[in-house]
Amino acid sequence: MRAGIAKPLPLLARSGGAGRSVRRALGAARSIACVRLTMAAKQLRVLLVAAKDLAGGAHRSAFRLHQALRLSGVDSVLAVREKASSDPHVHELTPAELGWPPRGRGFFDRLPMPCLTSRDDPISLGLQSIRLNRVIERFGPDIVHLHWINGGMVSIAAAAAVCQPVVWTLHDMWAFTGGCHYAGDCAGFREACASCPKVKPWPIVKSVPRFVLAQKTASWGKRRLNAVAPSRWMTAMARESALFANADIRQISYCVDPEIFHPALRDATRAHLGIPANRRCVLFVNASQPRKGARIIGQLIDEMMHMPAWQEREFLFAGGLPDGLTGAEPHVRLLPPTHDEGEMAGFFAAADLFVMPSLEDNLPNAVIESLACGTPVAAFAIGGIPEMITAGENGYLTAEASAAGMAQLLRGADLDGLHSRDAIARDAAKMFSQVGAARLHAAFYEQLLQTPCSPQVVQ
């Protein structure tokens, strides 16, 4: 398939169809809220810092927040190492800001990984950094808002050296662990990250997570830590940690643009892909990643092929294939790689069900995008996912995180018994509102600027 599926989407967005009432109501509410926020926050300049603007869930979240803030009147700029969007307020770092080496960022973080842990369960050391002080000098922000900063983006020391009030969105657990991004069943982050189960059992290696957490504590322990957690689950994890136990943590969900993600894309996308009307489509996203369930999807598909309810079906894969599949199977279709949100919205809308077999996750953007397109979700009840899905209304949940558990869940799934696609989309647009996210962030920023004592040092 040629990467041209996004072309009809602007026409659909302007036309009638199933999503018109959702967009009209939200547009009116957004216009009113934007006027109010513009009046309250017109002097505020915020610098968002992320490695990229479109590739990856955390980066897309930063980009969407940036756009929501600007829509609401906040002077937001997003500084990234790699820019893919055409947004004029997203700025790629200069060679002087990148520092040495200008390419291959994160090399010193990746170099010791084979000695420390496996590729499937990486840790980040936070050693290498851009010259963040120069980026701050260029843009002169009132607030610095950090997002996903690993891979040589912002080091532990560089984050500690910022003079302005800092807000950090906890896209994963790295900020308060000894280097892992998700701790699994380990509770070491609540104390000192001793006896880490993720690293190799050599004495010098076993001490690395303890050292990394100690460095974070030494660098950030006397600062006023201000964090945004996208889910209640992440909020609870951060408050249980040794490092963020006393931080000011606000729970603010990610947001999504209903002008891009909406149910009206369904018919045109299915026609473009040549999907018959009577065929049920099951979508998987980023299925090649172990944390996203790569090792169990093949077994799950084998199970589904023998279910009467899924006889007329096709399995769509966006972002890679899992272990054991080549894409040549007659019931499997690998969709073309894309960072275009219009194309991804079409893929979500075309599906009858999005299956999200993540074993560890925060508040996955893929779930938000699917629901915004009116497509129900089947997932494991882990992390923040139960906050997004109401079983029997907009999807299904199972506590058994295995291929057998998901198969059993889907065996009893009745898609016709769920809420309508329009109703699912309306609820998602309200829950993950751009206006709401911008308003809550702007209020947090303003509060930090009005704090009488230093916003960075605990007195």
FIKEDREN-935684 format. One line per 3 residues: number of its first residue (from 1); their letters; for each residue y, z, x of C-alpha. Coordinates in Angstrom, 1 decimal. Example, Ala and Ser with C-alpha at 12.3 -4.5 7.8 and 13.67 -1.06 7.14 Angstrom:
BEGIN
1> as> -4.5 7.8 12.3; -1.1 7.1 13.7 $
//
This chain:
BEGIN
1> mra> 0.0 0.0 0.0; 3.5 -0.9 1.3; 5.9 2.0 1.6 $
4> gia> 8.0 0.7 -1.3; 7.1 3.0 -4.0; 10.5 4.8 -3.8 $
7> kpl> 12.4 1.7 -4.9; 11.9 2.1 -8.7; 12.6 5.8 -8.6 $
10> pll> 16.4 5.7 -9.0; 16.0 3.5 -12.0; 13.6 6.0 -13.5 $
13> ars> 16.0 8.8 -12.8; 18.7 7.1 -14.7; 16.5 5.9 -17.5 $
16> gga> 15.0 7.7 -20.5; 11.4 8.9 -20.4; 9.7 12.2 -20.5 $
19> grs> 12.0 13.9 -17.9; 15.4 13.0 -19.4; 15.9 16.3 -21.4 $
22> vrr> 14.9 18.4 -18.5; 17.4 16.8 -16.2; 20.2 16.7 -18.8 $
25> alg> 20.0 20.4 -19.5; 19.7 21.4 -15.9; 22.6 19.1 -14.9 $
28> aar> 25.0 20.8 -17.4; 24.0 24.3 -16.2; 24.3 23.2 -12.6 $
31> sia> 27.8 21.8 -13.1; 29.1 25.0 -14.7; 27.5 27.2 -12.0 $
34> cvr> 28.8 24.9 -9.2; 32.4 25.4 -10.3; 32.0 29.1 -10.3 $
37> ltm> 30.4 29.2 -6.9; 32.9 26.9 -5.4; 35.7 29.2 -6.4 $
40> aak> 33.9 32.2 -4.9; 32.5 30.8 -1.7; 35.0 28.0 -0.7 $
43> qlr> 35.9 29.7 2.6; 32.4 30.4 3.7; 30.8 28.3 6.5 $
46> vll> 27.1 28.7 7.2; 25.1 27.2 10.0; 21.5 26.7 9.2 $
49> vaa> 19.2 26.2 12.2; 15.8 24.5 12.0; 13.7 22.3 14.2 $
52> kdl> 13.7 19.3 11.7; 15.2 18.5 8.3; 12.4 16.7 6.4 $
55> agg> 9.0 17.0 8.2; 7.1 20.1 7.1; 7.4 22.6 4.3 $
58> ahr> 9.7 25.1 6.1; 12.0 22.3 7.3; 12.2 20.7 3.8 $
61> saf> 13.1 24.2 2.4; 15.9 24.5 4.8; 17.2 21.1 4.0 $
64> rlh> 17.0 21.7 0.2; 18.9 25.0 0.6; 21.5 23.2 2.7 $
67> qal> 22.0 20.7 0.0; 22.1 23.3 -2.8; 24.7 25.3 -0.8 $
70> rls> 26.9 22.3 -0.4; 26.5 21.4 -4.1; 27.7 24.9 -4.9 $
73> gvd> 30.8 24.7 -2.7; 29.5 26.5 0.4; 30.4 24.7 3.7 $
76> svl> 26.9 24.4 5.0; 25.8 22.5 8.1; 22.3 22.1 9.3 $
79> avr> 21.6 21.8 13.0; 18.2 20.3 13.9; 16.4 18.9 16.9 $
82> eka> 15.0 15.9 15.0; 16.9 14.4 12.1; 15.3 12.1 9.6 $
85> ssd> 17.7 12.3 6.6; 21.0 10.4 6.1; 22.9 13.6 5.2 $
88> phv> 26.2 13.5 7.1; 26.2 17.3 7.3; 22.8 17.5 9.1 $
91> hel> 23.5 17.3 12.8; 21.1 16.5 15.6; 21.5 18.6 18.7 $
94> tpa> 23.2 17.1 21.7; 21.5 17.0 25.1; 23.7 19.8 26.3 $
97> elg> 22.7 21.9 23.3; 19.0 21.1 23.7; 19.0 22.3 27.4 $
100> wpp> 16.1 21.6 29.7; 13.9 19.8 29.2; 15.6 17.7 26.5 $
103> rgr> 12.2 16.4 25.4; 8.9 18.1 25.0; 10.5 21.2 23.5 $
106> gff> 8.0 24.1 23.2; 6.1 23.1 26.4; 6.2 26.6 27.8 $
109> drl> 5.0 28.0 24.5; 2.1 25.5 24.3; 1.1 25.6 27.9 $
112> pmp> -0.9 28.9 27.9; -2.4 28.3 24.4; -5.9 27.1 25.6 $
115> clt> -6.2 30.4 27.5; -5.0 32.5 24.5; -6.4 31.2 21.3 $
118> srd> -7.9 28.3 19.4; -6.1 25.2 18.2; -7.0 26.1 14.6 $
121> dpi> -5.2 29.5 14.8; -2.2 29.1 17.2; 0.3 31.7 18.2 $
124> slg> 3.9 31.3 19.3; 5.4 33.2 22.1; 9.1 32.5 21.5 $
127> lqs> 9.9 32.0 25.2; 11.8 28.7 25.2; 15.1 28.0 23.5 $
130> irl> 17.9 25.6 22.8; 21.4 26.7 23.9; 22.1 28.3 20.6 $
133> nrv> 25.4 29.7 21.8; 26.7 26.1 22.3; 25.6 25.1 18.8 $
136> ier> 27.5 28.0 17.4; 30.6 27.2 19.4; 30.5 23.6 18.0 $
139> fgp> 30.4 24.6 14.4; 32.1 28.0 14.3; 30.1 29.5 11.4 $
142> div> 30.7 32.7 9.6; 26.9 33.2 9.1; 24.0 31.9 11.2 $
145> hlh> 20.9 31.3 9.1; 17.7 30.8 11.0; 14.7 29.0 9.5 $
148> win> 11.5 27.9 11.3; 12.5 28.3 15.0; 9.3 28.1 17.0 $
151> ggm> 8.2 25.2 19.2; 11.0 25.9 21.7; 13.8 26.0 19.2 $
154> vsi> 15.1 29.5 19.4; 13.7 32.2 21.6; 13.4 35.9 21.0 $
157> aaa> 16.3 36.5 23.4; 18.5 33.8 22.0; 18.1 35.0 18.4 $
160> aav> 19.2 38.5 19.6; 22.3 37.2 21.4; 24.1 35.8 18.3 $
163> cqp> 27.3 37.6 17.6; 27.7 36.4 14.0; 25.8 38.0 11.1 $
166> vvw> 22.3 36.5 11.1; 20.0 35.7 8.1; 16.4 34.7 8.8 $
169> tlh> 14.2 33.1 6.2; 10.6 34.2 6.6; 8.8 31.0 6.1 $
172> dmw> 5.7 32.7 7.6; 4.9 36.1 9.3; 5.9 35.2 12.8 $
175> aft> 9.2 37.1 12.9; 7.4 40.4 12.6; 4.0 39.8 14.3 $
178> ggc> 2.9 39.6 17.9; 2.9 35.8 17.8; 0.6 34.7 14.9 $
181> hya> 2.1 32.9 11.9; -0.3 34.4 9.4; -2.2 37.7 10.1 $
184> gdc> -5.1 37.2 7.8; -7.0 40.5 7.4; -5.4 42.0 10.5 $
187> agf> -2.9 44.9 10.0; -1.8 45.1 13.6; 1.8 44.0 12.8 $
190> rea> 2.2 47.3 11.0; 2.1 49.1 14.3; 2.0 47.5 17.7 $
193> cas> -0.3 44.4 17.4; -3.0 46.0 19.6; -6.5 44.5 19.6 $
196> cpk> -5.5 41.2 18.1; -8.5 39.4 16.6; -6.9 35.9 17.1 $
199> vkp> -6.7 35.9 20.9; -9.6 35.5 23.3; -11.2 38.8 24.4 $
202> wpi> -10.0 38.9 28.0; -8.0 42.0 29.0; -4.9 40.3 30.1 $
205> vks> -4.9 38.0 27.1; -5.5 40.8 24.6; -2.2 42.4 25.8 $
208> vpr> -0.1 39.3 25.0; 0.5 40.0 21.2; 1.4 43.6 22.0 $
211> fvl> 3.9 42.3 24.7; 5.4 39.8 22.3; 6.0 42.3 19.5 $
214> aqk> 7.4 44.8 22.1; 9.9 42.1 23.2; 10.9 41.5 19.6 $
217> tas> 11.4 45.2 19.1; 13.4 45.6 22.3; 15.6 42.6 21.4 $
220> wgk> 16.1 43.1 17.7; 15.3 46.8 17.2; 18.9 48.0 17.2 $
223> rrl> 20.2 45.1 15.2; 20.7 45.0 11.5; 18.0 42.6 10.4 $
226> nav> 18.8 40.5 7.4; 16.0 38.4 5.9; 15.2 36.2 3.0 $
229> aps> 11.6 36.2 1.8; 10.6 33.3 -0.5; 7.9 35.3 -2.2 $
232> rwm> 7.3 38.8 -3.3; 4.1 38.7 -1.2; 6.1 37.9 2.0 $
235> tam> 8.7 40.6 1.1; 5.9 43.2 0.9; 4.3 42.0 4.2 $
238> are> 7.7 42.3 6.0; 8.4 45.7 4.6; 5.0 46.9 5.8 $
241> sal> 5.7 45.7 9.3; 6.9 47.9 12.1; 9.8 45.7 13.0 $
244> fan> 11.2 44.7 9.5; 10.5 48.0 7.7; 14.2 48.9 7.5 $
247> adi> 15.6 45.4 7.2; 17.7 44.1 4.3; 15.2 41.7 2.7 $
250> rqi> 16.1 39.6 -0.3; 13.5 37.8 -2.3; 14.8 34.3 -3.0 $
253> syc> 12.5 31.5 -4.0; 12.6 28.0 -2.6; 14.4 25.4 -4.7 $
256> vdp> 13.6 21.9 -5.8; 15.8 19.0 -7.0; 14.7 18.0 -10.6 $
259> eif> 16.6 14.7 -10.1; 13.9 13.8 -7.6; 10.8 15.6 -8.8 $
262> hpa> 10.1 15.1 -12.5; 7.4 13.8 -14.8; 9.0 10.5 -15.7 $
265> lrd> 7.7 9.0 -12.4; 4.1 9.1 -13.6; 3.5 5.8 -15.4 $
268> atr> 5.4 3.6 -12.8; 3.6 5.2 -9.9; 0.2 4.9 -11.4 $
271> ahl> 0.9 1.2 -12.2; 2.1 0.7 -8.6; -1.0 2.3 -7.2 $
274> gip> -3.3 0.4 -9.6; -4.7 3.5 -11.2; -6.3 2.8 -14.6 $
277> anr> -5.0 4.9 -17.5; -8.3 6.5 -18.2; -9.0 7.6 -14.6 $
280> rcv> -8.3 11.2 -13.7; -6.7 11.7 -10.3; -7.0 14.8 -8.1 $
283> lfv> -4.4 15.1 -5.4; -4.8 16.9 -2.0; -1.9 17.3 0.4 $
286> nas> -2.0 18.1 4.2; -5.8 18.3 3.8; -6.4 17.9 7.5 $
289> qpr> -5.0 21.3 8.3; -7.5 24.2 8.7; -5.2 26.7 7.0 $
292> kga> -4.8 24.3 4.1; -8.6 24.3 3.5; -9.7 21.3 5.6 $
295> rii> -13.2 22.6 6.1; -14.0 23.1 2.5; -12.5 20.1 0.8 $
298> gql> -15.4 17.8 1.6; -17.9 20.2 0.0; -15.6 20.6 -3.0 $
301> ide> -15.5 16.9 -3.6; -19.3 16.7 -3.4; -19.4 19.3 -6.1 $
304> mmh> -16.8 17.6 -8.3; -18.6 14.3 -8.2; -21.5 15.9 -10.1 $
307> mpa> -19.3 17.5 -12.8; -19.4 15.6 -16.1; -15.7 16.3 -16.7 $
310> wqe> -14.8 14.5 -13.5; -16.9 11.4 -13.7; -14.0 9.0 -14.0 $
313> ref> -11.9 10.3 -11.2; -10.2 9.4 -7.9; -9.3 11.7 -5.1 $
316> lfa> -5.8 11.0 -3.6; -4.9 12.4 -0.2; -1.4 12.6 1.1 $
319> ggl> -0.8 13.8 4.7; -4.2 13.3 6.2; -7.9 13.5 5.4 $
322> pdg> -10.1 16.6 5.8; -13.2 17.0 7.9; -16.1 14.6 6.9 $
325> ltg> -14.0 12.0 5.1; -13.0 8.6 6.5; -11.0 7.1 3.6 $
328> aep> -13.5 4.3 3.2; -15.4 6.2 0.4; -15.0 4.4 -3.0 $
331> hvr> -13.7 7.5 -4.7; -11.2 8.4 -2.0; -7.8 7.0 -1.4 $
334> llp> -5.6 7.9 1.6; -1.9 7.5 0.6; 0.5 6.2 3.2 $
337> pth> 2.3 8.7 5.3; 5.9 9.4 4.2; 8.7 11.8 4.6 $
340> deg> 10.5 10.2 1.6; 10.7 12.8 -1.2; 10.9 10.0 -3.9 $
343> ema> 7.5 8.7 -2.8; 6.0 12.2 -2.6; 7.3 12.9 -6.1 $
346> gff> 5.6 9.8 -7.4; 2.3 10.9 -5.8; 2.5 14.3 -7.5 $
349> aaa> 3.5 12.8 -10.9; 0.6 10.3 -10.8; -2.0 13.0 -10.4 $
352> dlf> -3.7 14.8 -13.2; -4.3 17.9 -11.1; -3.2 19.1 -7.7 $
355> vmp> -5.8 21.1 -5.8; -4.3 23.5 -3.2; -7.2 25.2 -1.3 $
358> sle> -4.9 27.1 1.1; -6.6 30.1 2.7; -3.2 31.5 3.9 $
361> dnl> 0.2 30.6 2.5; 3.6 31.9 1.5; 5.3 30.0 -1.3 $
364> pna> 4.0 26.4 -0.7; 6.5 23.7 -1.4; 3.7 21.4 -2.4 $
367> vie> 2.9 23.7 -5.4; 6.6 23.7 -6.4; 6.8 19.9 -6.1 $
370> sla> 3.7 19.4 -8.2; 4.9 21.8 -11.0; 8.3 20.1 -11.0 $
373> cgt> 6.5 16.8 -11.7; 4.6 18.4 -14.5; 1.3 18.3 -12.7 $
376> pva> -0.9 21.5 -13.0; -2.2 23.2 -9.9; -5.6 24.7 -9.0 $
379> afa> -5.4 27.2 -6.1; -6.8 30.3 -4.5; -5.1 33.5 -5.5 $
382> igg> -3.7 34.2 -2.0; -0.2 34.9 -0.6; 2.6 34.0 -2.9 $
385> ipe> 0.7 31.4 -4.9; -0.1 33.8 -7.9; 3.6 34.2 -8.3 $
388> mit> 3.9 30.5 -9.1; 0.8 29.8 -11.3; 0.1 31.3 -14.7 $
391> age> -3.6 30.7 -15.3; -4.2 28.6 -18.5; -0.5 27.5 -18.7 $
394> ngy> 0.4 25.6 -15.6; -2.8 25.7 -13.6; -5.8 27.7 -12.5 $
397> lta> -6.4 30.5 -10.0; -9.6 31.9 -8.4; -9.9 34.9 -6.2 $
400> eas> -13.0 33.5 -4.4; -11.5 31.4 -1.6; -14.4 29.1 -0.9 $
403> aag> -15.6 25.6 -2.0; -18.0 27.3 -4.4; -15.2 29.4 -5.9 $
406> maq> -12.9 26.4 -6.4; -15.8 24.3 -7.8; -16.6 27.0 -10.3 $
409> llr> -13.0 27.1 -11.3; -12.7 23.4 -11.9; -16.0 23.2 -13.7 $
412> gad> -14.4 25.2 -16.5; -11.0 23.6 -16.3; -9.6 22.1 -19.5 $
415> ldg> -6.5 20.2 -18.6; -5.8 19.4 -22.3; -5.5 23.1 -23.0 $
418> lhs> -2.6 23.7 -20.6; 1.1 23.4 -21.4; 2.5 19.9 -21.6 $
421> rda> 3.7 18.2 -18.5; 7.3 18.4 -19.7; 7.0 22.2 -20.4 $
424> iar> 5.5 22.7 -16.9; 8.3 20.8 -15.3; 11.0 22.7 -17.3 $
427> daa> 9.6 26.0 -16.3; 9.4 24.9 -12.6; 13.0 23.7 -12.6 $
430> kmf> 14.2 27.1 -13.9; 12.0 29.1 -11.5; 13.0 27.1 -8.5 $
433> sqv> 16.5 26.3 -9.4; 19.0 24.9 -6.9; 21.8 26.8 -8.6 $
436> gaa> 20.0 30.1 -8.5; 19.0 29.8 -4.9; 22.5 28.9 -3.8 $
439> rlh> 24.1 31.7 -5.9; 21.8 34.3 -4.4; 22.2 33.1 -0.9 $
442> aaf> 26.0 32.9 -1.2; 26.1 36.5 -2.6; 24.0 37.7 0.4 $
445> yeq> 26.3 36.0 2.9; 29.4 37.4 1.3; 28.0 40.9 1.3 $
448> llq> 27.2 40.7 5.0; 30.7 39.6 5.8; 32.1 42.5 3.8 $
451> tpc> 30.0 45.1 5.4; 32.5 47.7 7.0; 30.4 48.3 10.1 $
454> spq> 29.1 45.7 12.5; 26.7 43.5 10.7; 24.5 43.3 13.8 $
457> vvq> 24.1 46.7 15.2; 22.6 49.7 13.4; 24.9 52.7 13.9 $
//
